[in-house]
Amino acid sequence: MCHEIYRQLPSVSAAVLYRTSHAQRQASPHTISSYRDTFRLLLRFAYKRLHKPPDHLAFEDINAPLVTAFLNDLEKTRAISARTRNLRLTAIRSFFRYAAFEAPAYSAQIQRVLSMPGKRYDRRLIHFLTRPEVKALLAAPDKRTWCGRRDHALLRLGVETGLRVSEMTGLTREDVTLGTGAHIDVVGKGRKQRVTPFSKQTAAILKAWMKEPRIPNSDALFPSIRGGHLSPDAVQRLLKKYTTQAARGCPSLRKKRVTPHVLRHTAAMELLQAGVDPFNIALWMGHESLQTTQMYPDASLEMKEKILARVGPHDGKPVRYRPDGKLATFQGSLAIKTMPIRAT
């Protein structure tokens, strides 16, 4: 049965993921979209490596060596982080857990995939943008064009609200409330619904954007040229383009890899530097626990400098270096020579 499933991977990958993730595990649409993107990339890699179209793939073709090569290729060609690599592996494991019940004859192959470990990584300090960098980035889109006005509104909303890229691309016009109490209504990670306000300036930009001629049959707040929702990859590409343009006037951007998640970190850091306590930042960002929010104080050098200023310095005076005398220098240069021991 599972052999036949894999012979229909293009259609079944979505159907099976919907069945196992939505119907059984009650996964959110964001999780299903993530799994869908993983299998799209996997099928493309399998075609390039095995020279087999998805319709002709057999179950035994998708083995542990192929999955490992696929994940390594993602790191090399798409420069994904270890976290994203592990997320792709999680999607593949979910499919193979389903296959374990449907095709026990392939249990050895399935177990090799399920036993693949996630990649370990160092927990580095988060990256975020400063106010001058944000200003330069928002000024990069050409507001004389339709795409430029769309991108400017998208970046402005992302920096101010800290929405995840999946939340941003999934927004519809109905999710926006303008006027008094302007806000965005989203259902984010873990199916948690939250309401995030934005400033009057951003409300004016969104109001002007929503008056633009609509693409027929499109309800996306930030649609693509064809009318569908922008993909996360599309947002990353346009962000890379505008970062390169903004770096001409703001050289510090040349040293930073700006991603949609960096915009999210930037929003949280601005809240922190404005004096908002971590508990309210967690509510704003939709974090599951305060431990996630703790990474922002860890990365704030400005906050640590303020803490240091409150602590009195220790007693003591600087000592001036004085070189040793000639005799001490000569003694330090002497090496102890040992005589070789002869065998008897």
DOMIVO-732296 format. One record per residue: x, y, z of N, C-alpha, C in turn. Coordinates in steps of 0.1 Angstrom, whole numbers, padded with zeros to 4 digits, always signed. Example, Ala and Ser with C-alpha at 12.3 -4.5 7.8 and 13.67 -1.06 7.14 Angstrom:
# residues 2
+0132-0057+0078+0123-0045+0078+0132-0033+0078/+0128-0022+0071+0137-0011+0071+0129+0000+0079/
***
This chain:
# residues 344
+0008-0012+0000+0000+0000+0000+0009+0012+0000/+0019+0013+0009+0027+0024+0009+0036+0026-0003/+0039+0014-0010+0046+0015-0022+0037+0023-0033/+0025+0020-0033+0016+0026-0042+0014+0041-0039/+0014+0044-0026+0013+0058-0021+0025+0066-0027/+0037+0060-0025+0048+0067-0030+0049+0069-0045/+0042+0060-0052+0042+0061-0067+0032+0072-0071/+0025+0078-0061+0016+0089-0064+0020+0101-0055/+0033+0102-0053+0037+0113-0043+0032+0127-0046/+0032+0132-0058+0028+0146-0060+0014+0148-0054/+0004+0139-0056-0009+0141-0051-0011+0137-0037/-0004+0125-0034-0006+0120-0021+0002+0127-0010/+0013+0133-0013+0021+0140-0003+0012+0151+0004/+0004+0158-0004-0005+0168+0003-0017+0160+0010/-0022+0150+0003-0034+0143+0009-0030+0136+0021/-0019+0129+0021-0015+0121+0033-0011+0131+0044/-0004+0142+0041-0001+0151+0052-0013+0157+0058/-0023+0160+0049-0036+0165+0054-0043+0155+0063/-0043+0143+0059-0049+0132+0066-0042+0130+0080/-0029+0129+0080-0022+0125+0092-0020+0138+0101/-0018+0149+0095-0015+0161+0103-0028+0168+0107/-0038+0169+0098-0050+0177+0101-0060+0168+0108/-0064+0157+0102-0075+0149+0107-0071+0141+0120/-0059+0136+0120-0055+0128+0132-0048+0137+0143/-0038+0145+0139-0030+0152+0148-0036+0166+0151/-0046+0170+0143-0052+0183+0144-0042+0194+0143/-0033+0193+0133-0023+0203+0131-0029+0216+0125/-0022+0227+0127-0027+0240+0123-0024+0241+0108/-0030+0250+0101-0027+0253+0087-0012+0257+0085/-0006+0264+0094+0008+0267+0093+0017+0255+0093/+0013+0245+0101+0021+0233+0101+0020+0225+0088/+0007+0224+0083+0005+0217+0071+0012+0224+0059/+0012+0238+0059+0020+0245+0049+0035+0242+0050/+0040+0242+0062+0054+0239+0063+0057+0225+0058/+0049+0215+0061+0051+0201+0056+0050+0201+0041/+0041+0208+0036+0039+0209+0021+0051+0214+0014/+0057+0225+0020+0069+0231+0014+0081+0221+0015/+0082+0214+0026+0093+0204+0027+0092+0194+0016/+0080+0188+0014+0079+0178+0004+0081+0183-0010/+0077+0195-0013+0080+0201-0026+0095+0202-0028/+0102+0206-0018+0117+0207-0020+0123+0193-0021/+0118+0183-0013+0123+0170-0014+0121+0163-0027/+0109+0165-0033+0106+0160-0046+0115+0166-0057/+0117+0179-0056+0126+0185-0066+0140+0180-0065/+0145+0178-0052+0159+0173-0050+0160+0158-0055/+0149+0150-0053+0150+0136-0057+0150+0135-0072/+0143+0144-0079+0143+0144-0094+0157+0148-0099/+0163+0158-0093+0176+0162-0097+0187+0152-0094/+0185+0145-0083+0196+0135-0079+0194+0121-0086/+0181+0117-0086+0178+0103-0091+0174+0103-0106/+0171+0115-0111+0166+0116-0125+0153+0109-0127/+0145+0109-0116+0132+0103-0117+0121+0113-0114/+0111+0115-0123+0100+0124-0119+0092+0118-0107/+0085+0127-0100+0078+0122-0088+0069+0111-0091/+0063+0110-0103+0053+0099-0106+0060+0086-0106/+0073+0085-0108+0080+0073-0109+0089+0069-0097/+0088+0077-0087+0096+0074-0075+0090+0062-0068/+0098+0053-0063+0094+0041-0055+0097+0044-0041/+0091+0037-0032+0092+0039-0018+0107+0038-0014/+0114+0028-0019+0127+0025-0015+0137+0036-0019/+0133+0045-0029+0141+0056-0033+0143+0067-0022/+0133+0068-0014+0133+0078-0003+0139+0072+0009/+0152+0071+0010+0158+0064+0021+0166+0074+0029/+0173+0069+0040+0180+0078+0049+0192+0085+0042/+0200+0079+0033+0210+0086+0026+0205+0097+0017/+0193+0095+0011+0188+0106+0002+0183+0117+0011/+0176+0114+0022+0172+0125+0031+0183+0133+0037/+0194+0126+0041+0206+0133+0046+0212+0142+0035/+0213+0137+0023+0218+0145+0012+0209+0157+0009/+0196+0155+0010+0186+0166+0008+0188+0177+0018/+0189+0173+0031+0191+0183+0042+0204+0190+0040/+0215+0183+0036+0228+0190+0034+0227+0199+0023/+0220+0196+0012+0218+0204+0000+0211+0217+0004/+0201+0216+0013+0194+0228+0017+0203+0238+0024/+0212+0232+0033+0221+0241+0040+0231+0248+0030/+0235+0240+0020+0245+0246+0011+0239+0256+0001/+0228+0252-0005+0222+0260-0016+0213+0271-0011/+0206+0269+0000+0196+0278+0005+0200+0285+0017/+0212+0281+0023+0218+0288+0035+0208+0288+0046/+0201+0276+0048+0192+0275+0059+0199+0273+0072/+0193+0277+0083+0199+0275+0096+0197+0260+0101/+0203+0257+0112+0201+0243+0118+0187+0241+0123/+0181+0252+0128+0167+0251+0132+0158+0248+0120/+0160+0254+0109+0151+0251+0097+0154+0237+0092/+0167+0233+0092+0170+0219+0088+0162+0209+0097/+0162+0211+0110+0155+0202+0119+0140+0203+0117/+0135+0214+0113+0121+0216+0110+0117+0207+0097/+0126+0208+0087+0123+0199+0075+0124+0185+0079/+0133+0181+0087+0134+0167+0091+0122+0162+0099/+0117+0171+0107+0104+0168+0115+0093+0165+0105/+0092+0172+0095+0081+0170+0085+0083+0156+0078/+0095+0153+0075+0098+0140+0068+0095+0128+0078/+0099+0130+0091+0096+0120+0101+0081+0117+0102/+0073+0128+0102+0059+0127+0103+0053+0118+0093/+0058+0119+0080+0053+0111+0069+0058+0096+0071/+0070+0094+0076+0075+0081+0078+0068+0074+0090/+0064+0081+0100+0056+0075+0110+0043+0069+0105/+0037+0077+0096+0025+0072+0090+0028+0059+0081/+0039+0060+0074+0043+0048+0066+0046+0036+0074/+0050+0038+0086+0054+0026+0095+0041+0018+0098/+0030+0024+0098+0017+0016+0101+0012+0010+0088/+0014+0017+0077+0009+0013+0064+0018+0002+0057/+0031+0003+0059+0040-0006+0052+0050-0012+0062/+0046-0021+0070+0056-0028+0080+0067-0035+0073/+0065-0039+0060+0076-0046+0053+0088-0038+0051/+0086-0024+0052+0097-0015+0050+0102-0009+0063/+0100-0017+0074+0103-0011+0087+0117-0008+0089/+0127-0016+0083+0141-0013+0085+0144+0001+0079/+0139+0003+0066+0142+0016+0059+0135+0027+0067/+0123+0025+0072+0116+0035+0079+0123+0039+0092/+0128+0029+0099+0134+0032+0112+0147+0039+0110/+0154+0037+0099+0167+0045+0097+0164+0059+0095/+0153+0062+0088+0149+0076+0087+0144+0082+0100/+0136+0075+0107+0131+0080+0120+0142+0082+0131/+0153+0074+0129+0164+0075+0139+0174+0086+0135/+0172+0093+0124+0181+0103+0121+0181+0115+0131/+0192+0118+0137+0192+0129+0147+0191+0143+0141/+0185+0152+0149+0185+0166+0145+0199+0172+0146/+0202+0182+0139+0215+0188+0140+0216+0197+0152/+0227+0196+0159+0229+0204+0171+0235+0218+0166/+0232+0228+0174+0237+0241+0171+0239+0249+0183/+0248+0259+0182+0251+0269+0192+0239+0279+0193/+0235+0282+0205+0225+0292+0207+0232+0306+0208/+0233+0312+0196+0239+0325+0195+0229+0336+0198/+0235+0348+0201+0227+0359+0203+0219+0363+0191/+0207+0368+0193+0198+0371+0181+0203+0383+0174/+0199+0384+0161+0203+0396+0154+0190+0405+0152/+0192+0418+0153+0181+0427+0151+0187+0440+0145/+0178+0449+0140+0182+0461+0133+0181+0473+0143/+0189+0482+0141+0189+0495+0148+0179+0504+0141/+0175+0515+0148+0166+0525+0142+0171+0530+0128/+0184+0534+0127+0189+0539+0114+0188+0528+0103/+0190+0516+0107+0189+0505+0097+0175+0502+0093/+0166+0503+0102+0152+0502+0099+0147+0513+0090/+0151+0525+0093+0148+0537+0084+0153+0535+0070/+0165+0530+0069+0171+0528+0055+0164+0517+0048/+0160+0507+0055+0153+0495+0049+0139+0499+0044/+0132+0507+0052+0118+0511+0048+0118+0521+0037/+0130+0528+0035+0131+0538+0024+0135+0531+0011/+0138+0519+0011+0144+0512-0001+0133+0509-0012/+0121+0505-0008+0111+0502-0019+0107+0514-0027/+0105+0512-0040+0101+0523-0048+0086+0525-0048/+0082+0535-0041+0067+0537-0038+0060+0542-0051/+0067+0544-0062+0060+0548-0074+0054+0536-0081/+0058+0524-0077+0053+0512-0083+0043+0505-0074/+0035+0496-0080+0026+0488-0072+0033+0479-0062/+0043+0472-0067+0051+0463-0059+0058+0470-0048/+0063+0482-0051+0070+0490-0041+0061+0494-0029/+0049+0499-0033+0040+0503-0022+0035+0491-0014/+0034+0479-0020+0030+0467-0013+0041+0463-0003/+0054+0463-0009+0065+0459+0000+0068+0469+0011/+0066+0481+0009+0068+0491+0019+0058+0489+0031/+0045+0487+0027+0035+0484+0037+0038+0471+0045/+0042+0461+0037+0045+0448+0044+0057+0449+0054/+0068+0456+0049+0079+0457+0058+0076+0466+0070/+0069+0477+0068+0065+0485+0079+0056+0478+0089/+0047+0470+0085+0039+0462+0094+0047+0452+0101/+0056+0445+0094+0064+0435+0100+0073+0440+0111/+0080+0451+0109+0089+0457+0119+0081+0462+0131/+0069+0467+0129+0061+0473+0140+0054+0462+0148/+0049+0452+0142+0041+0442+0149+0048+0430+0153/+0059+0426+0146+0067+0414+0149+0060+0402+0145/+0051+0402+0135+0045+0390+0131+0055+0380+0125/+0052+0367+0126+0060+0357+0119+0057+0358+0104/+0067+0353+0096+0065+0354+0082+0053+0346+0077/+0050+0335+0083+0038+0327+0079+0025+0335+0083/+0025+0342+0094+0014+0351+0098+0012+0362+0089/+0024+0368+0085+0024+0380+0076+0018+0376+0062/+0023+0365+0056+0019+0361+0043+0005+0356+0043/+0000+0351+0054-0014+0346+0055-0024+0357+0058/-0021+0369+0059-0030+0380+0063-0040+0382+0051/-0053+0384+0055-0063+0388+0045-0068+0402+0049/-0075+0408+0040-0080+0422+0043-0090+0422+0055/-0097+0411+0057-0106+0410+0068-0098+0410+0082/-0085+0406+0082-0078+0406+0094-0073+0420+0099/-0076+0430+0090-0071+0444+0094-0083+0452+0098/-0081+0458+0110-0091+0468+0115-0085+0482+0116/-0090+0491+0108-0085+0505+0108-0094+0514+0117/-0090+0526+0117-0097+0536+0126-0093+0535+0140/-0102+0538+0149-0099+0538+0164-0095+0523+0168/-0084+0522+0175-0080+0509+0179-0075+0500+0168/-0068+0506+0158-0063+0498+0146-0055+0486+0151/-0057+0475+0145-0050+0463+0149-0051+0452+0138/-0042+0442+0140-0042+0430+0131-0047+0418+0140/-0055+0410+0134-0060+0398+0141-0054+0386+0134/-0046+0378+0141-0040+0367+0135-0041+0354+0144/-0041+0343+0138-0040+0330+0145-0026+0325+0142/-0018+0325+0152-0004+0321+0151+0000+0307+0155/+0012+0306+0158+0018+0293+0162+0010+0287+0174/+0007+0274+0174+0000+0268+0184-0015+0272+0184/-0020+0277+0173-0034+0281+0171-0038+0291+0181/-0029+0299+0185-0032+0310+0195-0036+0322+0187/-0048+0327+0190-0053+0339+0184-0048+0351+0192/-0043+0361+0185-0038+0373+0192-0041+0386+0184/-0043+0397+0191-0046+0409+0184-0034+0419+0187/-0029+0424+0176-0017+0432+0177-0020+0446+0171/-0019+0457+0179-0021+0470+0174-0009+0476+0166/-0012+0486+0159-0001+0493+0152-0004+0508+0152/+0006+0516+0149+0006+0530+0150-0003+0537+0140/-0006+0550+0142-0015+0557+0133-0008+0559+0120/+0006+0560+0120+0013+0562+0107+0012+0549+0099/+0013+0537+0105+0012+0525+0098-0003+0523+0094/-0012+0527+0102-0026+0526+0098-0029+0534+0085/-0023+0546+0084-0025+0555+0072-0019+0548+0060/-0007+0541+0062-0001+0535+0050-0009+0523+0046/-0014+0515+0055-0023+0504+0052-0036+0508+0046/-0041+0519+0051-0054+0524+0045-0052+0528+0030/-0041+0535+0028-0038+0539+0014-0035+0526+0005/-0029+0516+0011-0026+0504+0003-0038+0496+0000/-0048+0496+0009-0060+0488+0007-0070+0495-0003/-0067+0508-0006-0074+0515-0016-0069+0512-0030/-0058+0506-0031-0052+0502-0044-0062+0493-0052/-0062+0493-0065-0070+0484-0073-0067+0469-0069/-0078+0462-0066-0076+0448-0061-0075+0439-0073/-0067+0428-0071-0066+0417-0080-0078+0409-0079/-0085+0406-0090-0098+0398-0089-0096+0385-0082/-0106+0382-0073-0107+0369-0066-0095+0368-0056/-0089+0379-0052-0078+0378-0042-0082+0385-0029/-0081+0378-0018-0084+0385-0005-0071+0387+0003/-0060+0383-0003-0047+0385+0004-0044+0400+0007/-0039+0403+0019-0036+0417+0022-0023+0421+0014/-0014+0412+0012-0002+0415+0004-0001+0404-0007/-0008+0406-0017-0009+0395-0028+0003+0395-0037/+0006+0384-0043+0016+0384-0054+0010+0390-0066/+0018+0391-0077+0013+0397-0089+0002+0389-0095/+0002+0376-0093-0009+0367-0098-0021+0367-0089/-0020+0373-0077-0032+0374-0069-0032+0365-0057/-0023+0355-0056-0022+0346-0045-0014+0352-0033/-0013+0345-0022-0005+0349-0011+0010+0348-0014/+0017+0357-0009+0032+0356-0011+0037+0344-0003/+0047+0338-0009+0054+0327-0002+0064+0332+0008/+0068+0324+0018+0080+0329+0026+0092+0331+0018/+0095+0323+0008+0107+0325-0001+0106+0339-0008/+0094+0342-0012+0092+0355-0019+0095+0367-0010/+0091+0366+0002+0094+0376+0012+0109+0377+0015/+0115+0366+0016+0130+0366+0018+0137+0372+0006/+0133+0369-0006+0139+0375-0018+0138+0390-0018/+0126+0395-0016+0124+0409-0017+0131+0416-0005/+0132+0409+0006+0139+0415+0018+0154+0416+0015/+0159+0406+0008+0174+0406+0004+0176+0417-0006/+0167+0419-0015+0169+0430-0025+0169+0443-0018/+0160+0446-0009+0159+0459-0003+0170+0461+0007/+0175+0450+0013+0187+0452+0022+0199+0456+0014/+0201+0450+0003+0212+0454-0006+0211+0469-0010/+0200+0473-0014+0198+0487-0017+0200+0496-0005/+0195+0492+0006+0196+0501+0018+0210+0502+0023/+0218+0491+0021+0232+0491+0025+0241+0502+0019/+0236+0507+0007+0244+0517+0001+0244+0530+0009/+0234+0533+0016+0233+0545+0024+0235+0542+0039/+0234+0529+0043+0236+0524+0057+0246+0513+0057/+0259+0515+0057+0269+0505+0056+0268+0493+0066/+0262+0496+0078+0262+0485+0088+0253+0474+0083/+0244+0476+0074+0236+0465+0069+0243+0455+0061/+0255+0459+0056+0263+0449+0048+0268+0438+0056/+0269+0440+0069+0274+0429+0078+0263+0420+0084/+0251+0423+0080+0239+0416+0086+0232+0408+0075/+0228+0396+0079+0219+0388+0071+0204+0391+0076/+0197+0399+0068+0184+0403+0073+0174+0393+0067/+0166+0387+0076+0156+0377+0073+0143+0382+0079/+0131+0376+0075+0119+0380+0081+0119+0379+0096/+0126+0369+0101+0126+0367+0115+0134+0378+0122/+0144+0384+0115+0151+0395+0121+0142+0407+0123/+0133+0409+0114+0123+0419+0116+0115+0417+0128/+0111+0404+0131+0104+0400+0143+0112+0403+0156/+0125+0400+0155+0134+0403+0166+0135+0418+0168/+0135+0425+0158+0137+0440+0159+0125+0446+0166/+0113+0441+0163+0101+0446+0170+0101+0443+0185/+0106+0431+0188+0107+0427+0202+0117+0436+0210/+0129+0438+0203+0139+0446+0209+0135+0460+0211/+0127+0466+0202+0122+0480+0204+0113+0480+0216/+0105+0470+0218+0096+0470+0230+0104+0469+0242/+0115+0461+0242+0123+0459+0254+0130+0472+0257/+0136+0479+0247+0143+0491+0250+0134+0503+0253/+0121+0501+0250+0112+0511+0255+0107+0509+0269/+0112+0499+0275+0108+0496+0289+0097+0486+0292/+0092+0480+0281+0082+0470+0283+0087+0457+0290/+0080+0452+0299+0085+0440+0307+0084+0428+0298/+0092+0418+0301+0092+0405+0293+0079+0398+0292/+0071+0399+0302+0058+0392+0302+0049+0398+0291/+0048+0411+0290+0040+0417+0280+0046+0416+0266/+0059+0415+0265+0065+0412+0252+0062+0398+0248/+0061+0388+0257+0057+0375+0253+0043+0375+0248/+0034+0382+0254+0020+0383+0249+0019+0389+0235/+0027+0400+0234+0028+0407+0221+0032+0398+0210/+0043+0390+0212+0049+0382+0202+0042+0368+0200/+0034+0365+0210+0027+0352+0209+0036+0340+0213/+0045+0343+0223+0054+0332+0227+0047+0323+0237/+0051+0310+0236+0045+0300+0244+0049+0301+0259/+0062+0305+0261+0067+0307+0275+0076+0319+0276/+0079+0323+0288+0088+0334+0290+0103+0331+0287/+0106+0318+0287+0120+0314+0283+0123+0318+0269/+0114+0318+0260+0116+0323+0247+0119+0338+0246/+0112+0345+0255+0114+0360+0255+0127+0364+0261/+0133+0355+0269+0145+0358+0276+0157+0360+0267/+0156+0356+0254+0167+0358+0245+0168+0373+0242/+0158+0381+0243+0159+0395+0240+0168+0403+0250/+0165+0401+0263+0174+0408+0273+0189+0403+0272/+0190+0390+0268+0204+0385+0267+0211+0392+0255/+0204+0396+0245+0211+0402+0233+0212+0417+0234/+0206+0423+0245+0205+0438+0246+0218+0443+0253/+0228+0448+0246+0240+0453+0252+0237+0466+0259/+0227+0474+0254+0224+0487+0260+0218+0484+0274/+0209+0474+0275+0204+0471+0288+0214+0467+0298/+0224+0459+0293+0235+0454+0302+0244+0465+0306/+0246+0475+0297+0254+0487+0301+0247+0495+0312/+0234+0496+0311+0226+0503+0322+0228+0496+0335/+0227+0483+0335+0229+0475+0347+0243+0477+0353/+0253+0477+0344+0266+0479+0349+0268+0493+0355/+0261+0503+0349+0263+0516+0355+0257+0517+0369/+0247+0509+0372+0241+0509+0386+0250+0502+0396/+0260+0494+0392+0269+0487+0401+0281+0496+0403/+0285+0498+0416+0296+0506+0419+0309+0499+0415/+0319+0506+0410+0332+0499+0407+0339+0494+0419/+0347+0484+0417+0355+0478+0428+0367+0488+0430/+0372+0487+0443+0383+0495+0447+0396+0490+0440/+0405+0499+0437+0417+0495+0431+0422+0506+0421/+0435+0506+0419+0440+0516+0410+0448+0508+0399/+0448+0514+0387+0455+0508+0376+0470+0507+0379/+0476+0496+0376+0491+0493+0379+0498+0495+0366/+0509+0503+0366+0517+0505+0354+0526+0493+0352/+0528+0489+0340+0537+0478+0336+0551+0483+0338/+0559+0474+0345+0573+0477+0346+0581+0464+0341/+0590+0466+0332+0597+0454+0327+0607+0449+0337/+0610+0436+0337+0619+0430+0346+0633+0435+0343/+0642+0434+0353+0656+0438+0351+0663+0428+0342/+0675+0432+0339+0683+0424+0329+0686+0410+0335/+0689+0409+0348+0692+0396+0354+0679+0387+0354/+0668+0392+0357+0655+0384+0357+0652+0380+0343/+0654+0388+0334+0651+0385+0320+0661+0374+0315/+0673+0374+0319+0683+0364+0315+0679+0351+0322/+0675+0351+0335+0671+0339+0341+0659+0332+0335/+0650+0341+0331+0638+0335+0324+0640+0329+0311/+0651+0334+0304+0654+0328+0291+0662+0315+0291/+0666+0311+0303+0674+0299+0304+0664+0287+0303/+0668+0277+0296+0660+0265+0294+0667+0253+0301/+0660+0245+0307+0665+0233+0314+0668+0222+0304/+0680+0218+0303+0684+0208+0293+0686+0195+0301/+0680+0184+0296+0681+0171+0302+0690+0162+0294/+0698+0154+0300+0706+0145+0294+0698+0132+0289/+0701+0127+0278+0694+0115+0273+0698+0103+0282/+0688+0094+0285+0691+0082+0293+0694+0071+0283/+0707+0066+0286+0711+0055+0277+0706+0041+0282/+0702+0033+0273+0697+0020+0276+0709+0011+0280/+0707+0003+0290+0717-0006+0294+0714-0020+0290/
***
